[in-house]
Amino acid sequence: MQPRPPLRRPVAAWAVHAGVWLLLHGVLTALLGRPWFAMAAGLAALLTVVLVNNAKFKALHEPFVFQDYEYFTDAIRYPRLYIPFFGWWKFLLATAGFVAAVGIGWWWEKVPAARWSAAGQAGALAWQCLLGGVLLVLGSRQRLNLGLDAQRDVLALGLLAALWRYALMGRRLPRAQGAFAADAQKKGRGQGFGGLSLKPLRLPDLVAVQSESFFDARALFAGIRPHVLEHLDALQAEAFVHGSMQVPAWGANTVRTEFAFLTGIEGADLGVHQFNPYRAVAAGWQVASLAQYLQRLGYRTVCVHPYPAGFYLRHKVYPLLGFDTFIDIQDFADAERYGPYVSDAAVTEKIMQLLHERTDGDKPLFVFAITMENHGPLHLERVVPEDMQQLYGSAPPAGCEDLTIYLRHLRNANRMIGSLRTQLDALAQPASLCWYGDHVPIMPTVYATFGQPSGLVPYACWRNSAARSNAAENGLAPQLLTADTLSRQWLAGLGLWRE
């Protein structure tokens, strides 16, 4: 559970808190005509926000912020992704309690006869809402030290005041532009092509894989068999740049890492939009991206993600970020599943299909694939007896079932690496693979046993034999990168980027 905010807060924070409550209760009373029922409904709504906040903090080490408001609609559209972390029993009890409260409140409390009279309920509500509005305005005008560290801000201001201030800040779109925007300006002034002094004679096909919840779990427990990630080890050994990467997400919020990779913009430069940058793009923020940069070089750009296109507004965002084609769950109707999601093997097959369909006269291809197989909730799956023998050299402590299930999927991600490496190396044309994880998985019980991981994820940028000029890149020392620098490091290693 998130630490409780202290009661000593700035006066402005208390003014916002009181103003929100007065307006919420006033609006509900105006709609329902029953003030006590409205009070119960308002408290129930606030309690739900608090419970969601606590559940998010437990799973993701971050409190609920205003930019998470889609959690409530997404929980209805994609219940398996959200409700298990809240708790099915809590969800069912909360739903039953809400239905009971509505029934009791509706029938028990009567609407006053003078509901719309200026001397009755309507007049009282007008004064209440006026007072609430004044408090909100006064509280909003006061300077509050917001560091956009969600936990510190909630502790300093309280949950309601932090939500309100984050909502106000979210109305202003970011102004940040990454290196790809600077490159577009250079090109417009005739200073080279796409950040290069000369366009390469033969552009390599490019494959970037953002592997869901991918990290090196072998660091948690020595009993995990090393071969679980043997293909990652081989890829990093042959990579022209590899190592560990700092990502702006923990356990979820994939789009933060995704956006950083695609735009080269650090989260801190986005202000409050760092919590969900795609909503700002969908709202009209124009930002340059890796895909647009590659389009200027002559690439066809394709995104592959085996999940509904509307999740995180990707169906709106990806055309704006420069993707010519977006392949979503509809193209995987008959694909193999491993667990509840489309398998990594099926995504591999789709990537290679795109590459094999390309002819010599076609544009070079950039494929950005976002996998789903590793996605939790892991505790909804079951361990089978053969898992222990195949994944462990020595058995883990009791209560580590989530780790076993995760390793089962991680082994398939590892196989995806091996399959892509082998098939890309067999191509006659130059090709390159960039592999990285978006964040560590949600496994609170496992981390309570073995300790919290660092949050770093592996990455590797590799090229096939047709693109490799020599073997000097083997055995290079690992580098620590951030998610916003990885794409440019990848392109620079291929001669496709120059700062």
SULSULKA-V293386 format. One line per field, one symbol per residue. ss: DSSP state (~ for helix, > for strand, _ for the rest). psi: psi as a letter, one per 40 degrees, with the letter a starting at -180 (. if undefined). A space follows every 50 residues. Layout:
BEGIN
ss = ???
psi = ???
END
This chain:
BEGIN
ss = __________~~~~~~~~~~~~~~~~~~~~~~__~~~~~~~~~~~~~~~~ ~~~~~~~~~~_____~~~_~~~~~~~~_~~~~~~~~_~~~~~~~~~~~~~ ~~~~~~~~____________~~~~~~~~~~~~~~~~~~~~~________~ ~~~~~~~_~~~~~~~~~~~_________~~~~~~~~~~____>__>____ ____>>>>>>>_____~~~____>_~~~~~~~~~~~~~__>>>>>>____ ___~~~~~~~~~~___~~~~~~~~~_~~~~~~_______~~~~~~~~__> >>>>>_____~~~~~~~~~~____>>>_~~~~____>>__>>_~~~~~~~ ~~~~~~~_______>>>>>>_______~~~____~~~~~~~>________ ~~~~~~~~~~~~~~~~~~~~~~~~~_____>>>>>>>______~~~~~~~ ______>>>>>>>_______________>>>>~~~~~~~~~~~______
psi = iiihiiehiiddddddddddddddddddddddehdddddddddddddddd dddddddddefhihideededddddddgddddddddhddddddddddddd ddddddddhihidfdehdebdddddddddddddddddddddhhhghefhd dddddddidddddddddddedhiieihaddddddddddeegahfeidihi dhhiihhhhhhhfhigededheehhdedfddddddddeiehiaihhifih dafdedddddddefhiddeebeeddgddddddeehhhiidddddddeeih hhhhhgihdehffdddddddeehdihhaddefdeiiihaeihiddddddd ddddddehideiiihhhhhhiedehahdeeiiiidedddddidiiiiief dddddddddddddddddddddddddeidiiiihhhiidiiihgdddddde ihideiiiihhiiiddehdieeeheiiiihiideeddddddddeeeih.
END
